[in-house]
């Protein structure tokens, strides 16, 4: 009602100017915001289409991207204590050797009071001195171990009183765990 009263007070020329101004504002909005909105909408639609194709491929069994097997860790099901202990120790020793870390005897610690999903935890304690890059390489190789579950403790000590070049040598203590029946 108020709008009609205001329009009644305006001349035909002023009403025409308001209409043209409104049309110009709407056109400016469409020209400036429209293309950005449309490109974003097209991008979202293409991403949705790609995801739908991926899901359809996975449901039909055609889904097998290159390198998927290398990205998914392989875990051996826990065996009895002696078998698992031997296999786990041998694999850790091989990975230590592969990383160039000194092969010190691994101490076995069984944590039978800790049950995880009905399995007991078996830990190997490593204590030695190596270069920092060897430790990093070993930790990167560790995920390939089919018996590896996790690292409970990792302590790295470097002597701060020596030069930076010598500081690359660190003392390492770590407890690496697996599961046993």
MIPAZA-923232 format. One line per 2 residues: number of its first residue (from 1); for each residue x, y, z of N, C-alpha, C, O. Coordinates in Angstrom, 3 decimals. Atoms other than C-alpha are relative to their C-alpha. Last residue first. Example, Ala and Ser with C-alpha at 12.3 -4.5 7.8 and 13.67 -1.06 7.14 Angstrom:
BEGIN
2> -0.820,-1.190,-0.060,13.670,-1.060,7.140,-0.770,1.090,0.730,-0.261,2.198,0.899; 0.890,-1.190,0.000,12.300,-4.500,7.800,0.900,1.200,0.000,1.936,1.181,0.665
***
This chain:
BEGIN
181> 1.189,0.705,-0.521,46.978,-65.365,19.813,0.163,-0.290,1.451,-0.728,-0.875,2.068; -0.133,1.465,0.005,49.680,-62.792,19.117,-1.295,-0.596,0.537,-2.061,0.057,1.244
179> 1.008,0.737,-0.768,49.626,-59.088,18.193,0.250,-1.504,-0.125,0.731,-1.980,-1.154; 0.842,0.828,0.862,52.541,-56.912,17.137,-1.024,-0.692,0.897,-0.997,-0.540,2.119
177> 0.957,1.012,-0.449,54.504,-54.130,18.798,-0.684,-0.739,-1.140,-0.810,-0.244,-2.260; 0.832,0.285,1.165,57.658,-52.034,18.312,-0.898,-1.187,0.353,-0.425,-2.181,0.904
175> 0.730,1.230,-0.278,59.298,-50.508,21.392,-1.006,-0.173,-1.128,-1.929,0.625,-1.286; 1.382,0.097,0.443,61.895,-47.904,20.598,-0.565,-1.368,0.333,0.151,-2.367,0.419
173> 0.664,1.069,-0.748,65.156,-46.598,21.996,-1.433,-0.039,-0.502,-2.128,0.976,-0.482; 1.408,0.313,0.232,67.394,-44.605,19.703,-0.433,-1.126,0.935,0.255,-2.136,1.088
171> 0.298,1.214,-0.760,70.683,-42.846,20.365,-1.499,-0.228,-0.094,-2.291,0.686,0.134; 0.955,-0.083,-1.108,71.413,-40.337,17.633,-0.088,-1.351,0.703,0.150,-2.401,0.106
169> 0.051,1.286,-0.683,74.227,-39.679,15.181,-0.865,0.143,1.242,-0.644,1.019,2.079; 0.816,0.875,0.840,73.438,-36.657,13.009,-0.100,-1.394,0.605,-1.014,-2.151,0.278
167> 1.313,0.125,-0.615,74.790,-34.569,15.890,-0.942,-0.855,-0.852,-2.043,-1.181,-0.409; 0.004,1.184,-0.856,78.302,-35.227,14.640,-1.372,-0.228,0.630,-1.662,-1.326,1.106
165> -0.292,1.161,0.838,77.840,-32.793,11.756,-0.062,-1.296,0.818,-0.581,-2.310,0.351; 1.212,0.345,0.750,76.134,-30.239,14.050,0.233,-1.242,-0.865,-0.670,-2.068,-0.995
163> 0.295,-0.834,1.169,79.069,-30.180,16.465,-1.221,-0.529,-0.757,-1.684,-1.644,-0.516; -0.889,0.234,1.142,78.986,-31.886,19.853,-0.434,0.866,-1.175,-1.481,1.512,-1.131
161> -1.302,-0.608,-0.273,77.492,-30.683,23.142,0.972,-0.163,-1.165,2.044,0.441,-1.167; 0.021,-1.410,0.401,73.894,-31.291,22.034,1.346,0.682,0.201,1.525,1.825,-0.219
159> -0.907,-0.720,-0.874,74.307,-35.074,22.113,0.091,1.448,-0.485,0.595,1.711,-1.577; -1.183,-0.467,0.713,71.252,-36.485,20.390,0.848,0.798,0.981,0.317,1.500,1.842
157> -0.879,-0.903,-0.742,68.559,-38.597,22.023,1.199,0.354,-0.867,1.824,-0.517,-1.470; -1.167,-0.372,0.808,65.603,-40.191,20.267,0.803,1.005,0.799,0.285,2.042,1.214
155> -0.817,-1.018,-0.649,62.976,-42.050,22.292,1.231,0.233,-0.868,1.951,-0.705,-1.209; -1.109,-0.375,0.874,60.189,-43.971,20.590,0.727,1.154,0.668,0.176,2.243,0.829
153> -0.914,-1.023,-0.513,57.637,-45.873,22.628,1.069,0.272,-1.046,1.538,-0.640,-1.727; 0.463,-0.465,-1.307,54.572,-47.909,21.748,0.854,1.139,0.530,0.336,2.113,1.075
151> -1.165,-0.312,-0.831,55.270,-48.254,18.033,-0.538,0.559,1.301,-1.216,1.586,1.310; -0.244,-1.374,-0.398,52.468,-49.970,16.146,1.287,0.144,0.786,1.941,-0.839,1.137
149> 1.249,-0.606,-0.452,50.921,-53.078,14.647,0.228,1.458,0.386,-0.573,2.324,0.032; -0.090,-1.252,-0.747,53.743,-54.578,12.567,-1.385,0.534,0.348,-2.262,0.620,-0.512
147> 0.281,0.340,-1.401,53.307,-58.205,11.472,-0.076,1.245,0.882,-0.513,1.172,2.030; 1.361,0.535,-0.145,53.005,-57.536,7.708,-0.368,-0.345,1.444,-1.533,-0.630,1.719
145> -0.100,1.212,-0.809,56.043,-55.201,7.746,-1.401,-0.556,0.245,-2.238,0.138,0.821; 0.037,1.142,0.911,55.581,-52.715,4.897,0.080,-1.333,0.748,-0.112,-2.394,0.154
143> 1.391,0.232,0.387,54.667,-49.963,7.379,-0.133,-1.168,-0.979,-1.240,-1.664,-1.189; 0.744,0.754,-1.012,58.113,-50.316,8.943,-1.430,-0.300,-0.420,-1.968,-1.345,-0.052
141> 0.103,1.412,0.402,59.988,-49.239,5.820,-0.930,-0.795,0.904,-1.458,-1.831,0.498; 0.744,0.036,1.258,59.291,-45.525,6.472,-0.195,-1.446,-0.472,-1.241,-1.778,-1.030
139> 1.399,-0.295,-0.316,60.335,-45.921,10.124,-0.863,-0.003,-1.259,-2.029,-0.394,-1.207; 0.576,1.166,-0.663,63.545,-47.612,8.987,-1.478,0.217,0.310,-2.301,-0.672,0.090
137> 0.193,1.034,1.021,64.296,-44.807,6.528,-0.625,-1.259,0.607,-1.503,-1.872,0.001; 1.149,-0.425,0.813,63.747,-42.192,9.247,-0.299,-1.042,-1.076,-1.462,-1.350,-1.336
135> 1.202,0.177,-0.812,66.071,-44.073,11.585,-1.244,0.354,-0.799,-2.246,-0.360,-0.755; 0.251,1.441,-0.055,68.749,-44.333,8.887,-1.272,-0.298,0.794,-2.052,-1.175,0.423
133> 0.624,0.383,1.269,68.418,-40.591,8.240,-0.256,-1.502,-0.073,-1.206,-1.935,-0.726; 1.412,-0.378,-0.002,69.037,-39.903,11.942,-0.695,-0.424,-1.297,-1.848,-0.853,-1.271
131> 0.188,-1.335,0.556,72.304,-41.816,11.970,-1.497,0.280,-0.076,-2.304,-0.644,-0.174; -0.018,-0.028,1.463,72.484,-44.791,14.301,-0.079,1.448,-0.462,-0.216,2.365,0.348
129> -0.459,-1.296,0.473,72.953,-45.766,17.929,0.078,-0.063,-1.515,0.635,-1.003,-2.081; -1.222,-0.090,0.779,71.059,-48.637,19.497,0.320,1.430,-0.378,-0.406,2.365,-0.040
127> -0.816,-1.036,-0.614,68.200,-49.933,21.630,1.303,0.037,-0.783,2.003,-0.971,-0.875; -1.243,-0.254,0.713,65.350,-51.936,20.153,0.723,1.140,0.690,0.119,2.148,1.056
125> -0.660,-1.242,-0.402,62.588,-53.388,22.284,1.334,0.086,-0.721,2.164,-0.821,-0.648; -1.443,0.139,0.139,60.282,-55.942,20.684,0.622,1.347,0.330,0.198,2.386,-0.176
123> -0.826,-1.161,0.341,56.685,-56.031,21.877,1.459,-0.395,-0.100,1.947,-1.234,0.657; -1.392,0.409,-0.096,54.035,-58.745,21.893,0.846,1.168,-0.482,0.615,1.708,-1.564
121> -0.978,-0.860,0.654,50.428,-57.745,22.591,1.401,-0.536,0.267,1.738,-0.891,1.396; -0.995,-0.584,-0.902,47.781,-60.302,23.384,0.998,0.804,-0.822,1.144,0.611,-2.029
119> -1.391,0.375,0.238,44.771,-60.914,21.168,0.898,0.673,1.028,0.582,1.744,1.545; -0.185,1.417,-0.302,41.056,-60.918,22.029,1.423,-0.485,-0.220,1.698,-1.668,-0.019
117> 0.844,0.818,0.863,40.414,-57.609,20.276,0.180,-1.483,0.228,0.067,-2.265,-0.715; 0.521,-0.854,1.062,43.350,-55.999,22.037,-0.792,-0.901,-0.935,-0.211,-1.687,-1.683
115> 0.691,0.732,1.058,44.214,-57.605,25.361,-0.566,1.011,-0.990,-1.188,2.000,-0.601; 0.666,-0.892,0.939,46.816,-55.978,27.599,-0.601,-0.833,-1.128,0.128,-1.409,-1.936
113> 1.148,-0.589,-0.682,47.589,-58.283,30.521,-0.758,0.964,-0.914,-1.914,1.294,-0.650; 1.161,0.888,0.046,49.757,-60.426,28.257,-1.221,0.609,0.681,-2.348,0.216,0.382
111> 0.944,-0.752,-0.828,52.249,-57.663,27.604,-1.316,-0.769,0.000,-2.291,-0.355,-0.627; 1.398,0.383,0.217,55.101,-59.743,26.303,-0.861,0.776,0.979,-0.559,0.857,2.169
109> 0.826,-0.344,-1.149,58.482,-58.033,26.050,-1.429,-0.432,-0.316,-2.020,0.056,-1.279; 1.424,0.300,0.130,61.114,-59.474,23.739,-0.709,0.352,1.294,-0.281,-0.037,2.381
107> 0.552,0.581,-1.224,64.519,-57.802,23.652,-1.499,-0.196,-0.180,-2.200,0.692,-0.664; 1.291,-0.565,-0.362,65.988,-57.271,20.197,-0.529,-0.719,1.231,-0.583,-1.948,1.267
105> 1.027,0.983,-0.376,69.683,-58.047,19.862,-1.278,0.700,0.464,-1.235,1.653,1.243; -0.207,0.403,-1.388,71.537,-55.197,18.150,-1.089,-1.008,0.357,-2.158,-1.006,-0.253
103> 0.868,1.109,-0.387,71.661,-54.911,14.381,0.352,-0.456,1.408,1.222,-1.305,1.601; -0.731,1.079,-0.645,73.139,-51.511,13.689,-0.963,-1.059,0.541,-1.986,-0.746,1.149
101> -0.126,-0.215,-1.444,70.892,-49.525,11.366,0.764,-1.164,0.612,0.672,-2.290,0.122; -1.389,-0.252,-0.366,71.535,-49.672,7.627,0.205,0.269,1.470,1.251,0.784,1.862
99> -0.156,-1.435,-0.273,67.871,-49.288,6.657,1.432,0.353,0.380,1.767,1.534,0.469; 0.281,-0.717,1.242,67.893,-52.758,5.047,0.167,1.510,0.171,0.607,2.191,-0.755
97> -1.149,0.195,0.875,69.560,-54.257,8.138,-0.175,0.795,-1.296,0.774,1.410,-1.783; -1.101,-0.747,-0.617,66.878,-52.795,10.384,1.239,-0.079,-0.881,1.912,0.926,-1.109
95> 0.234,-1.412,0.282,64.223,-54.059,7.950,1.066,0.890,0.635,1.443,1.909,0.057; -0.239,-0.224,1.429,65.667,-57.585,8.022,-0.178,1.484,-0.346,0.612,2.045,-1.107
93> -1.451,0.081,0.203,65.849,-57.510,11.829,0.347,0.269,-1.466,1.304,0.987,-1.756; -0.563,-1.250,-0.550,62.230,-56.342,12.008,1.511,0.027,-0.208,2.067,1.061,-0.577
91> 0.373,-1.077,0.913,61.175,-59.183,9.677,0.550,1.348,0.489,1.022,2.151,-0.316; -0.747,0.139,1.250,63.096,-61.805,11.640,-0.285,1.154,-0.957,0.626,1.677,-1.598
89> -1.401,-0.342,-0.264,61.734,-60.551,14.979,0.824,-0.076,-1.277,1.648,0.802,-1.529; -0.080,-1.437,-0.247,58.143,-60.572,13.691,1.443,0.434,0.210,1.880,1.437,-0.355
87> 0.263,-0.694,1.268,58.426,-64.065,12.210,0.173,1.508,0.155,0.783,2.158,-0.693; -1.088,0.285,0.935,60.062,-65.493,15.327,-0.182,0.774,-1.303,0.758,1.396,-1.796
85> -1.213,-0.628,-0.517,57.644,-63.833,17.753,1.158,-0.182,-0.975,1.889,0.769,-1.250; 0.106,-1.443,0.232,54.606,-64.761,15.637,1.274,0.705,0.448,1.758,1.605,-0.238
83> -0.032,-0.235,1.449,55.595,-68.415,15.500,-0.007,1.492,-0.302,0.769,1.974,-1.127; -1.338,0.306,0.524,56.447,-68.559,19.204,0.114,0.288,-1.497,1.112,0.852,-1.945
81> -1.074,-0.845,-0.514,53.330,-66.744,20.418,1.349,-0.272,-0.661,1.992,0.659,-1.146; -0.381,0.300,-1.387,50.677,-68.426,18.281,1.279,0.748,0.343,1.978,1.236,-0.545
79> -0.173,1.444,-0.175,49.579,-66.646,15.128,0.348,-0.249,1.456,0.282,0.660,2.283; -0.862,0.477,-1.081,48.210,-63.145,14.573,-0.005,-1.522,0.111,-1.035,-2.181,-0.037
77> 0.793,0.280,-1.194,46.649,-62.469,11.162,0.918,-0.574,1.080,1.819,-1.354,0.773; 0.147,1.430,-0.242,49.186,-61.090,8.732,-0.811,-0.190,1.267,-0.579,0.493,2.265
75> -0.240,0.411,-1.373,48.599,-57.457,7.847,-0.243,-1.498,0.110,-1.298,-1.997,-0.281; 0.371,1.405,-0.145,48.937,-56.038,4.354,0.363,-0.411,1.417,1.489,-0.187,1.862
73> -0.929,0.870,-0.710,48.953,-52.258,4.156,-0.549,-1.420,0.118,-1.754,-1.630,0.263; 0.712,0.673,-1.077,46.852,-50.650,1.433,0.979,-0.929,0.721,1.557,-1.817,0.094
71> 0.445,-0.987,-0.970,48.783,-48.146,-0.673,-0.665,-0.654,1.209,-0.669,-0.081,2.299; -1.160,-0.518,-0.732,50.829,-50.741,-2.577,-0.408,1.004,1.063,0.350,1.240,2.004
69> -0.538,1.047,-0.874,47.690,-52.672,-3.541,1.193,0.505,0.803,1.400,0.073,1.937; 0.860,0.116,-1.174,46.064,-49.504,-4.875,0.564,-1.031,0.977,0.519,-0.826,2.190
67> -0.690,-0.265,-1.248,49.027,-48.811,-7.170,-0.854,-0.133,1.244,-0.378,0.170,2.338; -1.396,0.429,-0.065,47.016,-48.530,-10.350,0.603,0.369,1.343,0.409,1.482,1.831
65> -0.990,-0.999,0.413,43.306,-48.087,-9.777,1.419,-0.514,0.196,1.687,-1.335,1.073; -1.330,0.513,-0.309,41.191,-51.251,-9.646,1.042,1.020,-0.430,1.771,0.788,-1.394
63> -0.848,-0.976,-0.700,37.466,-50.524,-9.690,1.329,-0.644,0.366,1.375,-1.528,1.221; -0.979,-0.494,0.967,35.715,-52.675,-12.318,1.026,0.921,0.648,1.934,1.399,-0.031
61> -1.228,0.793,-0.056,33.902,-54.713,-9.641,1.051,0.450,-0.983,2.089,-0.203,-1.093; 0.027,1.010,1.061,30.415,-53.406,-10.469,1.260,-0.861,-0.014,1.316,-1.847,-0.749
59> 1.114,0.941,-0.215,30.022,-51.581,-7.161,-0.014,-1.115,-1.034,-0.417,-2.238,-0.731; -0.311,0.809,-1.183,33.465,-49.982,-7.402,-1.086,-1.035,0.251,-0.793,-2.164,0.645
57> -1.095,0.923,0.333,32.816,-48.827,-10.962,0.350,-0.906,1.165,0.627,-2.090,0.976; 0.567,1.027,0.875,29.447,-47.353,-9.969,1.059,-1.030,-0.387,0.783,-2.229,-0.437
55> 0.834,0.873,-0.834,31.104,-45.537,-7.059,-0.602,-1.118,-0.832,-0.629,-2.269,-0.397; -0.894,0.747,-0.875,33.841,-44.137,-9.298,-0.785,-0.982,0.860,-0.380,-2.132,1.024
53> -0.654,1.015,0.836,31.315,-43.112,-11.949,0.927,-0.869,0.834,0.998,-2.079,0.618; 1.017,0.999,0.321,29.237,-41.341,-9.284,0.587,-1.110,-0.859,0.282,-2.283,-0.643
51> 0.201,0.824,-1.193,32.350,-39.590,-7.969,-1.047,-1.079,-0.252,-0.901,-2.204,0.227; -1.179,0.849,-0.180,33.239,-38.383,-11.470,-0.164,-0.926,1.203,0.177,-2.107,1.134
49> 0.035,1.014,1.044,29.675,-37.098,-12.063,1.184,-0.965,0.142,1.011,-2.176,0.008; 1.046,0.948,-0.392,29.701,-35.273,-8.711,-0.076,-1.133,-1.014,-0.210,-2.295,-0.631
47> -0.533,0.779,-1.126,33.029,-33.655,-9.620,-1.008,-1.039,0.466,-0.632,-2.170,0.777; -0.987,0.947,0.544,31.623,-32.630,-13.026,0.616,-0.846,1.111,0.859,-2.036,0.914
45> 0.705,1.060,0.729,28.503,-31.136,-11.366,0.987,-1.015,-0.563,0.728,-2.217,-0.506; 0.607,0.883,-0.994,30.621,-29.178,-8.871,-0.702,-1.166,-0.695,-0.589,-2.307,-0.248
43> -1.090,0.732,-0.665,32.751,-27.727,-11.669,-0.563,-0.993,1.011,-0.121,-2.140,1.063; -0.489,0.990,0.957,29.685,-26.780,-13.733,1.110,-0.842,0.632,1.168,-2.053,0.417
41> 1.036,1.027,0.113,28.123,-25.033,-10.702,0.459,-1.111,-0.945,0.255,-2.289,-0.650; -0.055,0.779,-1.236,31.351,-23.139,-10.019,-1.012,-1.148,-0.065,-0.711,-2.270,0.342
39> -1.226,0.804,0.062,31.479,-22.061,-13.665,0.147,-0.855,1.252,0.558,-2.012,1.166; 0.166,1.060,0.990,27.807,-20.972,-13.541,1.245,-0.878,-0.083,1.122,-2.099,-0.168
37> 0.906,1.002,-0.551,28.229,-19.022,-10.295,-0.128,-1.171,-0.958,-0.110,-2.325,-0.529; -0.713,0.646,-1.114,31.250,-17.182,-11.631,-0.844,-1.123,0.585,-0.348,-2.219,0.848
35> -1.050,0.900,0.517,29.491,-16.517,-14.939,0.773,-0.717,1.111,1.112,-1.893,0.974; 0.478,1.156,0.763,26.327,-15.199,-13.198,1.101,-0.926,-0.506,1.038,-2.128,-0.244
33> 0.057,1.176,-0.869,27.944,-12.928,-10.599,-0.359,-1.263,-0.783,0.074,-2.358,-0.426; -1.175,0.124,-0.873,29.114,-10.122,-12.884,-0.014,-1.313,0.769,0.983,-2.035,0.770
31> -1.241,-0.019,0.779,26.722,-10.299,-15.845,1.216,-0.235,0.886,2.158,-0.909,0.468; -0.063,1.204,0.835,23.678,-11.385,-13.804,1.324,-0.057,-0.749,1.915,-1.132,-0.862
29> -0.158,1.153,-0.889,24.292,-8.729,-11.124,0.160,-1.281,-0.814,1.027,-2.103,-0.516; -1.378,-0.061,-0.513,24.821,-6.057,-13.757,0.280,-1.187,0.914,1.356,-1.784,0.861
27> -0.913,0.411,1.071,21.597,-7.154,-15.501,1.459,0.017,0.469,2.224,-0.890,0.139; 0.170,1.443,0.196,19.622,-6.969,-12.228,0.944,-0.501,-1.086,1.570,-1.547,-0.916
25> -0.575,0.673,-1.171,21.038,-3.522,-11.403,-0.092,-1.518,-0.167,0.867,-2.235,0.118; -1.465,-0.101,0.108,20.335,-2.295,-14.963,0.671,-0.705,1.173,1.680,-1.385,0.983
23> -0.425,0.943,1.047,16.736,-3.579,-14.801,1.514,0.013,-0.135,2.122,-1.042,-0.312; 0.152,1.365,-0.523,16.212,-1.796,-11.483,0.452,-1.041,-0.999,1.111,-2.015,-0.634
21> -1.058,0.203,-1.003,17.629,1.445,-12.886,-0.061,-1.402,0.591,0.972,-2.044,0.782; -1.250,0.194,0.762,15.363,1.156,-15.949,1.171,-0.242,0.957,2.026,-1.086,0.692
19> 0.074,1.303,0.667,12.355,0.654,-13.685,1.285,-0.286,-0.764,1.833,-1.384,-0.679; -0.132,1.055,-1.019,13.333,3.553,-11.425,-0.022,-1.387,-0.628,0.756,-2.258,-0.239
17> -1.407,-0.019,-0.441,13.907,5.862,-14.426,0.240,-1.082,1.062,1.273,-1.750,1.043; -0.790,0.625,1.051,10.506,4.889,-15.891,1.475,-0.080,0.395,2.131,-1.085,0.124
15> 0.325,1.434,-0.058,8.826,5.685,-12.555,0.803,-0.752,-1.048,1.338,-1.826,-0.775; -0.702,0.549,-1.162,10.639,9.056,-12.482,-0.256,-1.502,0.135,0.654,-2.258,0.476
13> -1.431,-0.020,0.318,9.457,9.925,-16.029,0.808,-0.615,1.148,1.744,-1.371,0.888; -0.258,1.129,0.908,5.876,8.917,-15.279,1.494,-0.109,-0.319,2.019,-1.214,-0.457
11> 0.428,-0.236,1.382,5.841,11.295,-12.332,0.326,-1.220,-0.845,1.060,-2.110,-0.417; -1.072,-0.163,0.981,6.093,10.090,-8.780,-0.579,0.241,-1.384,-1.671,-0.221,-1.716
9> -0.584,-1.334,-0.136,3.397,10.764,-6.178,1.085,0.257,-1.049,1.427,1.405,-1.335; 1.015,-0.972,0.445,1.354,7.726,-7.298,0.557,1.419,0.059,0.159,2.262,-0.746
7> 0.023,-0.011,1.462,4.446,5.538,-7.045,-1.005,1.017,-0.540,-0.798,1.603,-1.603; -1.231,-0.629,0.464,4.875,6.513,-3.394,0.031,0.088,-1.519,0.442,1.104,-2.079
5> 0.097,-1.426,-0.301,1.218,5.779,-2.640,1.241,0.742,-0.489,1.149,1.847,-1.025; 0.917,-0.591,0.973,1.452,2.434,-4.421,-0.135,1.513,0.214,-0.233,2.281,-0.743
3> -0.673,-0.062,1.288,4.547,1.496,-2.415,-0.862,0.632,-1.057,-0.361,1.377,-1.899; -0.904,-1.143,-0.071,2.807,2.371,0.871,0.706,0.185,-1.332,0.929,1.316,-1.765
1> 0.816,-1.182,0.000,0.000,0.000,0.000,0.870,1.260,0.000,0.594,2.224,-0.714
***
